[in-house]
């Protein structure tokens, strides 16, 4: 691409004016530019802003305010955001929970881009996207300062406005000439920052990695209050083009510890997230398609470290309370739950039966419609037939909205083109190993695409996010009907839609609940995670996001989902499944002293190795054991709970993007 086509920030009049403001603000606080007791020797605070906030949820009362800093060490620039101590505005989050959101010592060599949001109403905020594709939660500037923040960055690293989106600024480190050249040529992901060792030396004859290690030593020595930043570089041979969010999570062990709370931009519309180029990848088999078999026997643990005993004597607990699984519900037994007109006579008994045994595949089309809420339990055969005809017509009306868009309209409909592009990419790599979706020009792949496009118009606020195709695929496989699949998917997304919120509030609340449940049910394991900087439970992210779909074979995934959909013991049984898996392998995790990266790699390699029936028994036992205390550990409105009355708008991520 010619240089003239690049939009440099120096061409931006309001940005140029902010250069002087940024310089003035730094000059006004000369002491801020000196090495202080809170920074390592030789570090220089070049920017500092108070009252910069993160929103863990949609409630204003849960806002966490803190101090944002840009710190220069040698020739490298770092960013930190530290929440205020003793903040009293948030009664629901403790100090240790608040620290989960702390951003410590992020070098700009690991930053891909910064997206600036300027809503017509409300406060400006930024989203920092890492070279891995992960992103930190939005940082809200309640007292201004975004321009000065960008101006300070520009003074220390190469900052170029994206040609695709004027609100996205691409970041490169001066000490990495190769990456700088690649970015200037707009060859995204040709070489990952994490895989390119820096060969240039700074004026002080130290590489950025030297500065990073120096920063690490100072952190460990207590100059900075927080966990150490791991600067180890890792190499990976292939970068498959599976859907971005899942692919990034599978390779998350390549990302160092500072990124563990960062997911807010993974599941939005790709071209607006500052990493549109990341999606341009070659389609290869990923390591998760053929996982290396991990050592999954929890009892066989090297004598590396003493393992505290399980306070619940977990194996005995499962034997006492975890009831044996039953054969799946079959057609002959199914009719005993229906009266002569087709009503379910005892929905609780039915849900209990499915909870303990699942459903034979031949019945799933009918039974899933009840479990997902498409049919009500008190509906008759005639009412369901009428509903099918009405909903089919309604579906066709919604579908026609995007089918009727002409080529000329599409040229002027950016959001439609972006979403359609993402869906087209995702459906051709969703479950293609199944004969149902296999082969070129497969009509079921087209149905998958059409349903997702129609849903993006039905729920325009949420639209389409990567990962949704994983949730729809089994539904279409079971229903084998476009309209019914759509409405069952709509019902499912009523509960799981918040998983894909751009602010990641739904995911944060579930990971927070997992941490509380582990603390309640296995305090030694919780303390281990706390001492090893794993309290955010990000290693459970993929489990929660797509409901364990990558962890089990297709048939077992469907069996698990229908058990979860019964809501028999709890709406949040999937959280207890997470705890059950962690407890099943607690001896190995603690005994081998796994750090975050090792733990995430181990968790990912469990794919295909987890015994479903045993884990369901364990999860049942844990849910019963936790009782009311367990329910109280889960914040109200946590998915898959239906939205509460207070949730006036659960899809808030599109607030500043106007068509």
URDAFEN-V965351 format. One record per run of one state. SS is the DSSP state (@ for helix, = for strand, . for the rest). FROM is the first residue (numbers start at 1). LEN is the number of residues. If there is no record, write none. Layout:
# URDAFEN-V965351
{{SS:FROM:LEN} {SS:FROM:LEN}}
This chain:
# URDAFEN-V965351
{{.:1:2} {@:3:3} {.:6:1} {=:7:2} {@:9:3} {.:12:1} {@:13:16} {.:29:1} {@:30:4} {.:34:9} {=:43:13} {.:56:4} {@:60:3} {=:63:11} {.:74:2} {=:76:8} {.:84:11} {@:95:7} {.:102:1} {=:103:5} {@:108:3} {=:111:7} {.:118:7} {=:125:6} {.:131:4} {=:135:1} {.:136:3} {=:139:3} {.:142:4} {@:146:11} {.:157:1} {=:158:4} {.:162:6} {=:168:5} {.:173:4} {@:177:8} {.:185:8} {@:193:3} {.:196:12} {@:208:13} {.:221:23} {@:244:7} {.:251:1} {@:252:3} {.:255:2} {@:257:3} {.:260:10} {@:270:3} {.:273:3} {@:276:4} {.:280:34} {@:314:8} {.:322:7} {=:329:1} {.:330:1} {@:331:7} {=:338:1} {.:339:5} {=:344:1} {.:345:2} {@:347:11} {.:358:1} {=:359:1} {.:360:1} {@:361:11} {.:372:9} {@:381:23} {.:404:3} {@:407:5} {.:412:2} {@:414:14} {.:428:15} {@:443:16} {.:459:9} {@:468:12} {.:480:2} {@:482:19} {.:501:4} {@:505:17} {.:522:1} {@:523:9} {.:532:6} {@:538:8} {.:546:8} {@:554:12} {.:566:7} {@:573:12} {.:585:1} {@:586:6} {.:592:4} {@:596:10} {.:606:6} {@:612:21} {.:633:27}}
